[in-house]
Structures are given as C-alpha cells and as structure tokens.
C-alpha cells in the first residue's frame, strides 16, 4: 500500500464512524477528486471521529442533549484547524452553528422518504393490533401513533446495521429508516417498504448531505463550489428556517419538506404532540427560502396556539 506523507495531504475530511457516515464522506472525496484533477485520491484524507451521539445509545437524544451530540467533536476539530471540511447528514445538524463555522455546500438530495421495515407487514396499517415498533425519532413516533394508536413505540437507536440486526432478533415487529441512507449504503432487503410523503412527512433536510467549514477557509469554499446543488440548497434552507422558528429539537415532533416545481418554491410543515393526539400542518409558497420558512413556521405556531406548546412542555412560543 502506498504511504502518504502528512505534507502531501491537501484536504482533510472529518466524519463520524458509522458505515453511513463513512459512505457519505467517501462520496464527497470522490466528487472532490472528479471536480479537481489536481486532487489525487491520496491527497484527500478521511479522518474518522467519535461523537457523543454515537457513543450513547441507551437513551433518547432528547434525554442527553439533542442533535448537537453528533457534531460537537467534529466542529471543535474544524475550529482548531485539525480538519478542513466536515461531512454531515443535514437532518442531524442544529439550526445554529458555532461561531466561525458555516455550511458551504449541499450535495444533491437523495430520496426524502422514510422506509417502513418489517418482515411481518408491508405497511403500518397491516401490522397486527398491539404490535411493537422501534424508532429513535419523535416525529416518526407521533405520525405512527396518529395512524395506529394501538401500536407500542419504544426508543430504538443505533446505526442502520444495528437496527436491522435488532429487527432480525425480533426485538420489535417493525422499525423505520431513511431511504436515503439505505440507498447510499446499497442495502436491498425485501423488508424495506418506502412510505410516500403524503402519509409520512420526512424530517427537515432528510436525504441531504451538507459540508461544514470554517468561515475564513476560502480555499475550502472554492474547492466545494462545483459540488453544490442549487435546488437542494434552496429547499433545505427553507426547511431549516422553519425549524429554527419552531425551536426544533429532538424533543419536538416536527416534519417539513420543500420542493421546487416550475420554478416555484413550496414548503409544507408539520408539528405534533409526541403521542400523535394533536397535530397541525401548513403549506406555503414563495421565492426567498428563509422568508418562506419563517412564514410557515410562524403560521404553524399561530395555528397551534399557546396551549399546544404548553403540552409539549418545552416553553415553545412562551
């Protein structure tokens, strides 16, 4: 195997250690090398990092600090200059970034849908009464219970492979994963059944890979420029602007999906109580992604009312 001297490294990519995170980091590496002929495979190094979110798997994210647990260590490395760029699943990113960092690039979005995964049924409606579903997502929990209040839902964390293994072991009757992750890993399984977005609205930014850099790193910005997918950027900016208005965290069941059709940007947002007993949705259109996200978020807050957010017990809208 060819040795690569430290001085030969032109770009250092920081990533989490899961198979999906590594697949995404390698996708970015491959795209960089294709876009810049002077970048050889050996000049781009992938640096694997451990995050709290990966290490703590026995509790729900809402109990241990939320989405930032998947990014803190990697962002610290960016700030210190130990890595040049960081590759993230955008749905795992908090809406506010540490001072001095920015999202500089968005790859073209993958399939936004959730997948219902079970050997016992092809859809949620077909599961027997009292069936048991595992999920780490309050959004999926809320949408599940709204459709099937007889279902038992329990916290089910871990990477794609570990969740499928738990399914093999009959720990639960069904689970959910994002189609994007399954596609990126090349996983094919007869138990995988995509759910259309009109039944299960996806998480904000689901299916999108983003690349984070230090704001002052002009060289990284130039390297990443050819990789950016404009329509994906516009859509996820709208979704994240809505999420920020709703103070979205892992304690809040929120879904959102923006699309561009015939040049028109539309955004549908959804909020729910965790038990699925009450939910609100709204869809708006516009031209500016941030303005549209704010409008949809504010409308959802107004339509839901103060009592709804008191029930969430997170002080939202107070």
Number of C-alpha atoms within 10 A of each C-alpha: 3 5 6 12 9 9 7 12 15 14 20 19 23 28 27 24 17 17 15 20 22 19 17 22 26 18 15 23 23 15 15 22 17 15 15 12 8 11 18 16 13 15 19 21 21 20 17 16 15 16 18 15 22 16 11 14 15 10 13 21 23 15 9 14 15 18 19 22 20 24 23 17 17 26 23 13 16 22 17 10 14 15 22 21 27 25 28 24 19 21 19 19 19 21 19 11 15 12 9 12 17 16 19 20 24 26 22 16 19 17 16 23 22 27 21 21 24 25 14 14 16 18 16 21 11 9 18 13 12 12 16 18 25 22 21 22 24 25 26 26 25 25 24 23 17 19 14 17 16 14 19 17 24 16 16 22 20 18 16 18 15 12 20 19 11 17 20 14 10 13 14 20 21 27 24 25 23 21 23 21 24 19 14 17 17 10 12 9 11 9 17 21 19 20 21 13 13 8 12 17 22 25 25 28 28 25 26 23 25 25 24 25 25 24 15 11 15 11 10 18 19 11 16 22 14 15 19 16 14 12 18 22 21 19 24 28 22 30 28 27 22 32 25 16 19 20 18 21 20 21 21 23 24 30 25 28 23 25 18 15 7 5 9 10 20 21 24 20 26 21 26 25 23 24 18 21 13 13 19 16 18 16 18 16 19 15 14 12 24 18 16 24 31 20 22 29 30 16 19 22 19 11 13 17 12 14 11 19 18 13 12 15 11 13 11 17 16 8
